[in-house]
Amino acid sequence: MAAYYPVSVQSLDEGVRLDCDLYIRHPRGELVLYLAREAPFGGMLRRDLRERSVKALWVRDADAPAFTHYVLSRMTATLADGQAPTTAKAAVAYEGVSFLVDRVFADPRAEIIGEMERGVKQTVDLALRESEAARTLMALTRHDAYTYNHSMNVSIFGVALALAVGPNTQWKHIVARGLFLHDIGKTRVPQAIINAPGKLMPEQWMIMKKHPEWGFELLQQANRTNPIILQIALQHHERNDGRGYPLGLPGSDISFEAKVCTISDVFDALTTDRSYRRAMPIYDGLRVMIDEMKREFDSDLFEAFVRLFAKRGGGRPPEATTTGV
């Protein structure tokens, strides 16, 4: 279990008094107390952190429930505020769910999964009410090599796709829960493999490839028995051409919901920094998917995914249909 969790400085409202201590990372590496519980945050402290280029503080594991309460309360209040702009609401949702996902990856118990699901539900409801919220969330994704950022990004891109193609609100909520839990099996992968500085060795890769099955098991143990959620966890690395893992399923045997996750996963892998290569720009990543990977994806879903980027700016997205995808 993690000793500390990162807390985005942006998630701390002016004047808030938290029921937990906040810590800052010392230049030597250790965490030291920065703000004691019940002391107000804001003003001089925010300027101090900005001048020191500090973007995250830390909360102890023992205090994580108290900060989780703050996160969920903040999401509830902000997302229901009719005067708050969509961009501000989306930022609060992103910061809140990021913290909740970190907790799940550190401690995947049913209670903590349930807290994350509450945050996910509020985020999906926001995107259903305000059409620009999904695009704002996509713009907030962080493209570095941090494992949980990758899982967050995949989930957000997948939710945006599910919102675009989903048959009804209930389905969209279920798929969103499954997407944010799709990589939970990585909690069983040794940290030495998770944090490996380059491409994995064959023996490390064999362990990593077990995470879909481990995720399936963990979700069952946490009483998450909805078949859509379980299939997303188990099948999100399967491919339409049958060359995926862990089961090597053909496209006809892969769930529609897992195919949503697959497209998002590949896209984020291409557009995120790795220790052995730089991230591709968005449209370069889409072009690689079209030109080199088209047989791996459901064609209709992939075409809908490409259309998600049509209004993000920065160029015109490639046309999936012109390449025979």
C-alpha positions in Angstrom: 0.0 0.0 0.0 1.3 3.4 -0.9 2.6 5.6 1.9 1.6 8.9 0.2 -0.6 10.0 -2.6 0.0 13.0 -4.9 -2.4 15.9 -4.7 -2.6 18.5 -7.5 -2.0 22.0 -6.2 -4.8 23.1 -8.6 -7.2 21.0 -6.7 -6.8 23.1 -3.6 -9.4 25.9 -3.4 -8.6 29.3 -1.9 -9.0 29.3 1.8 -9.8 25.6 2.1 -9.0 24.0 5.5 -8.4 20.3 5.0 -8.8 17.6 7.7 -5.3 16.2 6.8 -1.7 17.3 6.6 -0.1 18.1 3.3 3.6 17.3 2.5 6.1 18.7 0.0 9.0 16.9 -1.5 12.3 18.2 -0.3 15.1 18.7 -2.9 16.9 15.8 -1.2 13.9 13.6 -2.0 12.1 13.1 1.3 8.6 14.4 2.1 8.3 17.1 4.8 5.3 18.7 6.3 4.1 21.8 4.3 0.6 22.6 5.6 -0.9 21.2 8.8 -4.5 20.0 9.0 -7.1 22.8 9.4 -4.6 25.5 8.4 -5.9 27.6 5.5 -4.5 27.2 2.0 -4.1 30.0 -0.5 -2.5 33.4 -1.1 1.1 33.3 -0.1 1.3 29.5 -0.2 0.0 29.3 -3.7 2.5 31.9 -4.8 5.3 30.1 -3.0 4.5 26.8 -4.8 4.2 28.6 -8.2 7.6 30.2 -7.7 9.1 26.8 -6.8 7.4 25.2 -9.8 5.7 22.7 -7.4 2.6 21.2 -9.0 1.8 18.5 -6.4 1.8 18.1 -2.7 1.3 14.8 -0.9 -1.1 13.3 1.6 -0.4 10.3 3.8 -2.2 7.1 3.2 -3.8 7.3 6.7 -5.3 10.7 5.6 -6.4 9.6 2.1 -10.0 9.0 3.2 -10.2 12.6 4.5 -8.8 14.0 1.2 -11.1 11.7 -0.8 -14.1 13.3 1.1 -12.9 16.7 0.1 -12.4 15.6 -3.5 -15.9 14.2 -3.9 -17.5 17.1 -2.1 -15.6 19.6 -4.3 -16.7 17.7 -7.4 -20.3 17.7 -6.3 -20.4 21.4 -5.6 -18.5 22.6 -8.6 -20.1 20.3 -11.2 -23.6 21.4 -10.0 -22.7 25.1 -10.1 -24.7 26.6 -13.0 -22.4 29.7 -13.0 -19.1 27.8 -13.3 -17.7 27.5 -16.9 -17.4 24.1 -18.4 -13.6 24.3 -18.5 -13.4 24.8 -14.8 -15.8 22.0 -14.1 -13.9 19.6 -16.4 -10.6 20.6 -14.6 -12.1 19.8 -11.2 -13.4 16.5 -12.5 -10.0 15.6 -14.0 -8.1 16.5 -10.8 -10.6 14.6 -8.7 -10.7 11.4 -10.7 -6.9 11.4 -11.0 -6.6 11.3 -7.3 -9.2 8.6 -7.0 -7.6 6.5 -9.7 -4.2 6.8 -7.9 -5.9 5.4 -4.7 -7.4 2.5 -6.6 -4.1 1.5 -8.1 -2.4 1.7 -4.7 -5.2 -0.2 -2.9 -7.9 -1.9 -5.1 -10.4 -2.6 -2.4 -14.1 -2.6 -3.1 -14.7 0.5 -0.9 -12.0 2.5 -2.7 -13.2 1.4 -6.1 -16.7 2.6 -5.1 -15.3 6.0 -4.3 -13.7 6.2 -7.7 -16.9 5.1 -9.4 -18.7 8.0 -7.7 -16.3 10.4 -9.2 -16.5 8.8 -12.6 -20.3 9.0 -12.5 -20.2 12.7 -11.8 -17.7 13.2 -14.6 -19.9 11.3 -17.1 -23.0 13.2 -16.0 -21.1 16.5 -16.6 -20.1 15.3 -20.1 -23.7 14.3 -20.9 -25.0 17.7 -19.8 -22.3 19.9 -21.3 -21.0 18.8 -24.7 -17.7 20.6 -24.4 -16.7 18.9 -21.2 -15.5 15.7 -23.0 -13.3 17.7 -25.3 -11.9 19.7 -22.4 -11.1 16.5 -20.5 -9.3 15.2 -23.6 -7.3 18.4 -23.7 -6.3 17.9 -20.1 -4.6 14.5 -20.5 -1.0 14.4 -19.5 1.3 12.7 -22.0 4.2 11.5 -19.9 5.4 8.0 -19.0 3.7 7.8 -15.6 1.7 4.6 -15.7 -1.4 6.0 -14.0 -1.5 9.0 -16.3 -1.7 6.5 -19.2 -4.6 4.7 -17.6 -6.4 8.0 -17.0 -5.8 9.1 -20.6 -7.1 5.8 -22.0 -10.1 6.1 -19.8 -10.9 9.7 -20.9 -10.4 9.0 -24.6 -12.5 5.9 -24.2 -15.3 7.7 -22.4 -15.3 10.4 -25.1 -15.8 7.7 -27.7 -18.4 5.9 -25.7 -20.4 9.1 -25.3 -20.3 9.5 -29.1 -21.4 6.0 -30.0 -23.3 4.7 -27.0 -26.9 3.6 -27.2 -28.1 5.0 -23.8 -27.1 6.7 -20.6 -27.0 3.6 -18.5 -24.6 1.9 -21.0 -22.3 4.9 -21.0 -22.1 4.9 -17.2 -21.2 1.2 -17.1 -18.6 1.5 -19.9 -17.0 4.5 -18.1 -16.6 2.5 -14.9 -15.0 -0.3 -16.9 -12.7 2.1 -18.7 -11.4 3.6 -15.5 -10.8 0.1 -14.1 -9.4 -1.5 -17.2 -5.8 -1.5 -16.0 -6.4 -2.5 -12.4 -4.5 -5.7 -13.0 -1.3 -3.7 -13.1 -1.5 -3.4 -9.3 -0.2 -7.0 -9.3 2.7 -6.2 -11.6 6.0 -5.7 -9.7 7.0 -2.0 -9.5 10.4 -2.8 -11.0 8.5 -3.8 -14.2 6.0 -0.9 -14.1 8.9 1.6 -13.7 11.4 -0.1 -16.1 13.3 2.6 -17.9 13.2 1.1 -21.4 11.5 -1.6 -23.4 10.7 -4.7 -21.3 12.8 -7.8 -21.4 11.0 -10.9 -22.7 10.6 -12.3 -19.2 9.2 -9.0 -17.9 6.8 -8.7 -20.9 5.4 -12.2 -20.0 4.5 -10.9 -16.6 3.1 -7.7 -17.9 0.8 -9.6 -20.3 -0.9 -11.2 -17.3 -2.4 -7.9 -16.1 -5.8 -8.3 -18.0 -6.4 -11.7 -16.3 -5.3 -10.3 -13.0 -7.6 -7.3 -13.5 -10.5 -9.7 -14.2 -9.8 -11.6 -11.0 -9.4 -8.4 -8.9 -12.7 -7.0 -10.1 -14.5 -10.3 -9.2 -13.0 -10.2 -5.8 -14.2 -6.6 -5.4 -17.8 -7.8 -6.3 -17.7 -6.0 -9.7 -19.5 -8.6 -11.6 -21.0 -6.6 -14.5 -19.9 -8.5 -17.6 -19.2 -5.3 -19.5 -16.8 -4.1 -16.8 -15.1 -7.6 -16.6 -14.8 -7.9 -20.4 -13.1 -4.5 -20.7 -10.5 -5.5 -18.1 -9.9 -8.9 -19.7 -10.1 -8.0 -23.4 -8.7 -4.5 -23.8 -5.4 -5.9 -25.3 -7.2 -8.2 -27.8 -7.1 -7.2 -31.4 -9.5 -7.5 -34.3 -6.9 -9.5 -36.3 -6.6 -12.1 -33.5 -3.0 -11.1 -32.5 -3.8 -9.6 -29.2 -3.5 -11.0 -25.7 -4.2 -12.8 -23.3 -6.5 -15.0 -25.3 -5.8 -14.1 -29.0 -9.5 -13.6 -29.7 -10.7 -12.8 -33.2 -12.7 -9.6 -33.6 -16.1 -11.5 -33.6 -15.4 -12.7 -30.0 -14.2 -9.4 -28.5 -16.8 -7.3 -26.8 -17.8 -4.0 -28.3 -16.9 -2.2 -25.1 -13.4 -3.7 -25.0 -12.9 -2.5 -28.6 -13.6 1.0 -27.4 -10.8 0.6 -24.8 -8.4 -0.9 -27.3 -8.5 2.0 -29.7 -7.9 4.5 -26.8 -5.1 2.4 -25.4 -3.2 2.3 -28.7 -3.7 6.0 -29.4 -2.4 7.0 -26.0 0.6 4.7 -26.2 1.6 6.4 -29.5 1.1 9.9 -28.2 2.7 9.6 -24.8 6.4 10.0 -24.0 8.3 6.8 -23.4 11.9 6.4 -22.2 12.9 5.0 -25.5 11.0 7.4 -27.8 9.2 10.8 -27.8 5.5 11.1 -28.1 4.0 11.5 -31.5 1.8 14.6 -32.2 -1.9 13.7 -32.2 -2.5 13.5 -35.9 0.8 11.6 -36.5 -0.4 9.0 -34.0 -3.8 8.8 -35.8 -2.0 8.5 -39.2 0.1 5.6 -37.9 -3.0 3.8 -36.6 -4.7 4.3 -40.0 -1.7 3.3 -42.1 -0.1 0.5 -40.0 -2.7 -0.8 -37.6 -6.1 -0.7 -39.3 -6.7 -4.4 -39.1 -6.4 -4.3 -35.3 -9.5 -2.1 -34.8 -13.2 -2.1 -35.3 -13.6 0.0 -38.4 -16.7 1.9 -37.4 -15.4 2.6 -33.9 -12.1 3.8 -35.2 -13.8 6.2 -37.7 -15.8 7.6 -34.8 -12.6 8.0 -32.8 -10.9 10.0 -35.5 -13.8 12.3 -35.7 -13.4 13.2 -32.0 -10.4 15.2 -32.9 -12.0 17.2 -35.7 -12.6 20.3 -33.5 -9.6 20.2 -31.2 -7.5 22.4 -33.5 -3.9 22.0 -34.5 -4.7 20.6 -38.0 -7.1 18.5 -39.8 -7.4 14.8 -38.6 -6.6 12.2 -41.2 -9.6 10.6 -43.0 -10.0 7.0 -41.7 -12.4 6.0 -44.4 -10.1 6.9 -47.3 -7.6 4.3 -46.3 -9.9 1.3 -46.2 -10.1 1.1 -42.4 
